[in-house]
Amino acid sequence: MMSKLVAWLLPVWAKTPLQNSEWLQPHVKTSRLQSFAQLLSLLLMLFGGSLVYAIATGLDQSSQSASLLLWQCLYFPTLLLQVITAVAALFLGANAVGAQRRGNTWDHLRVTEIGASLALRARWLDSLHRLRAPVIAIVIVRLILTLAMLVETTAFGGHYVTMLSANGAAPAGAWLLGILLSALSVTASLLLPLIMTLSFAALGILIAIAINDRLFAALIQIILAFMLAAFVSAASSLVAHLLSGKLLLPDWSVNSLILVYSSHGDWGLLHMHLGSLGALWRLAPLGIFISGGLAVLALAQTIIADGSIRLAEGIAERQN
């Protein structure tokens, strides 16, 4: 039954005989027990890191709500896991093409009708499959935070969202609109782990195809990994100071920082607590519509990722 569902969900190009031979080859398959062990290990490390972070930073449990404490404890350990996952996706995407070249199968695929395109897309999906344990762990954290948000949304007769956005844009007065925008923010945040993982894998594939020199391509990947780490560190510090009132920025800078960081830095994790979401709504001009902006950016990233793969396909077919 599950295999039929997967077959129905897959696009046409993923149902070809070539896909069966290129995607999830036998030597990279792992058993369900191994996958479960990897996921369990990651979750234990994640929640263990959250506990260590809470103790090290001395979070006051008595003066904070359970949902805020949970969000604060999980935020930075999850952020670190996301950076590692993004870097791993970048290198996996690039190494997939390198494996084809080292196995002397790349030229055979290129001379086959749309063979290179199918192989690239199969390897693209394979990158997500290999990283399924960290991606699932990241999504589980979001589901836990979503449950906490649901509990808070029902507080005070369902009007807690209106209380959070009291100083937001005029439409925030409608509590139903506030709840709908909160739901939109949660939806975008749940989708972003998949989108970002596939985006970085697509970027890695594009780099490997466009640059034949392996050493130069590897150097670019390392530089991009350091740039990502630097961006996440700097942007998270700026956002933390912004939320605490220690940093004042022009209106357009506030909107840009929140949207770019949410979509490319912490993958929407910033929006996974109603208190922080309400603070964003109050700080940014027309801040209540930031949730819609995050959803638009998530859609744009999906289009860009697919476009990167299409560009890699075109380059591969034109190469000598």
C-alpha positions, 0 to 999 in steps of 0.5 A, spaced: 500 500 500 505 504 501 509 503 495 503 504 491 502 511 495 509 513 493 509 511 486 503 515 485 506 521 489 512 521 485 513 525 478 513 522 472 521 522 471 522 519 477 518 512 475 523 511 469 527 504 469 533 509 470 531 512 476 530 505 479 537 504 478 540 511 480 536 512 486 537 509 492 542 504 490 543 497 494 550 499 497 547 506 500 540 503 502 540 502 510 535 498 514 529 501 517 532 499 524 539 503 522 534 509 520 530 508 526 537 508 530 540 514 527 533 518 528 533 516 535 540 518 536 539 525 533 533 526 538 537 524 544 543 528 542 538 534 540 534 534 547 540 532 551 544 539 548 537 543 549 538 540 557 545 542 557 544 549 554 538 550 559 543 549 565 549 553 562 545 559 560 541 559 567 534 559 564 529 561 569 524 556 569 519 559 574 518 566 571 517 563 564 511 559 560 512 552 559 512 553 551 517 559 551 522 555 556 521 549 551 522 554 545 528 557 548 531 550 550 530 547 543 532 553 539 540 553 538 541 546 538 536 545 533 539 551 529 546 547 529 543 541 527 540 545 521 546 548 519 550 541 519 544 538 515 545 544 510 552 543 509 551 535 508 546 536 503 551 541 499 556 536 499 552 530 498 549 533 492 556 535 489 559 528 491 553 525 487 556 527 481 563 526 482 561 518 484 558 518 477 564 521 474 569 516 478 565 510 476 565 512 469 558 512 468 557 519 467 559 519 459 554 513 458 548 517 461 550 523 457 549 520 451 542 517 453 536 521 451 535 525 457 539 520 461 543 526 465 537 529 467 534 523 470 540 521 473 541 528 476 534 528 479 535 521 482 541 523 485 537 530 488 532 526 491 537 521 494 540 527 497 534 528 501 533 520 503 540 520 505 539 526 510 532 523 512 534 522 519 536 529 521 530 532 517 525 528 520 528 530 527 528 537 525 521 536 523 519 533 530 522 539 533 517 543 529 511 539 531 512 539 538 513 547 538 507 547 534 503 543 539 505 548 544 503 554 540 496 550 539 495 550 547 497 557 547 492 559 541 486 556 545 488 560 552 484 566 554 478 563 550 482 563 543 484 571 543 491 570 545 493 571 538 490 578 538 493 580 545 500 578 542 499 583 536 496 588 540 501 593 537 501 590 530 497 592 523 490 594 524 488 588 521 491 584 527 484 586 531 481 581 527 483 575 532 481 570 526 486 573 521 491 573 527 490 565 528 490 564 520 496 568 519 499 564 525 497 557 521 500 560 515 507 561 519 507 554 522 505 551 515 511 555 512 516 553 517 514 545 517 515 545 509 522 549 510 526 543 512 525 539 506 525 546 501 532 548 504 535 541 504 533 540 497 536 547 495 542 546 498 543 539 495 541 542 488 546 548 489 551 542 490 549 539 484 550 545 480 557 547 482 559 540 481 556 540 474 558 547 472 566 546 475 570 540 472 576 542 477 574 538 483 579 541 487 576 548 485 569 546 486 570 543 493 574 549 495 567 553 493 563 548 497 567 549 503 567 557 502 559 557 502 559 552 508 563 558 512 559 563 509 552 560 511 555 559 518 557 566 519 551 568 516 547 564 521 551 566 527 551 574 525 543 574 523 541 570 530 545 575 534 542 581 530 535 578 531 536 576 538 538 583 540 532 586 536 527 582 540 530 584 546 530 591 544 538 592 544 538 594 537 534 599 533 534 598 525 530 602 520 523 599 518 526 596 512 532 593 515 527 590 520 523 587 515 529 584 511 533 581 516 527 577 519 524 575 512 531 573 510 533 570 516 527 566 517 527 563 510 535 562 509 538 562 516 533 558 521 528 555 516 522 559 520 524 556 527 524 564 529 516 563 528 515 557 532 513 560 538 507 565 539 511 570 543 516 571 538 511 571 533 507 577 536 514 580 538 516 580 530 509 583 528 510 589 533 517 590 531 516 590 524 512 595 519 506 591 517 509 585 521 503 581 521 504 580 514 511 577 515 508 570 515 505 571 508 512 573 506 515 567 509 510 563 505 512 567 499 519 566 500 518 558 501 515 558 494 520 562 491 526 557 494 522 551 491 522 554 484 529 556 485 531 549 487 528 546 481 531 552 476 538 550 479 537 543 477 534 545 470 540 549 469 545 543 471 541 539 466 542 544 461 550 545 462 551 537 463 547 536 456 552 541 453 558 539 455 563 535 451 
